[in-house]
Amino acid sequence: MKIGKIIRTYRKEKHMTQEEMANRLGVTAPAVNKWENENSLPDITLLSPICRLLGITPDLLLSFEEELTTEEIALFIQELNKKLKTEVFDAAFQWAKQKISQYPNCEQLLWQTALVLDAWRKTHAIPDGQPYENTLGSWYTRALESDDETIRAHAADSLFHFYTAQENYGEAEKYLAYLSLQNPERKRKQAFLFSKTGRQEDAWKIYEELIFSGYQMASLLFYSMHQLAAQENDLQKAKLLVEKQLHLVEAFDMGKYQTLACQLEQAILEQDASAVCTLVKGLLENVSSVSHFRQSPLYAHLDFTEPDSISRKDLQKAILESFRNDH
């Protein structure tokens, strides 16, 4: 780890501004800023004063080891779990804290250690937990500064659960910003927060949107897999996929039309002319159920865009034309 990162990490732990640190060392704030951004290094005569000011050792300040390897972190977490099972919580916590002090900018270590200790603290009802809670929260927050997007996402997720466990929903919501707006998990978490803060209508709407979009994605995947099975002439696999899709249609209240459409693909694949004719006839008779889901209580809070005006006769004609062109 670089000297600048060490200075920044421990300065923040002391709740000290760059200006305050500069004043105490007799340098300018821009000088401290340059150290932390690794644009320059402190004068050698300042190393000892910096260590005393930040409460760290010269060995730590001058250590250029960036972070532990994945294997070393895994071994450390394994040892931490052993200590939690065989020693009192505080002993394991202090042992972990000492390790963190040696690698304060190893964000993977910070996040995983905080996660293990936080989970143990909650599941074993550790008393007098406020000091532990404060430290664990700070570790999660420091991991959030990682350059690694995966670590940032993990840390944000942990902070979301950290604050929802405290029923501090306003603070928890801040960490949703680290997830993509299109991420279903961000939407689900937002709905959860709405449900806890008196915005039930908004929560229902998000949950229903997720259900509907989830059906669309699952249906598309089943269809694509059915096409792949057809290419490989695997009729048994294709039939299984249709059966699964039929369960999906029923579970998500998609209606008779979608049920028949699923069965039609398999009948065509099996070259069952009688079944194909029966199913096409069924589709023509059930065109009015294309939007059956609009009446489902599963989507009661959604405002669906009205489809373009088209008569039942026109829709039937379109189905026949499509069938003739494709088959």
Disulfide bonds with the S-S distance in Angstrom:
none
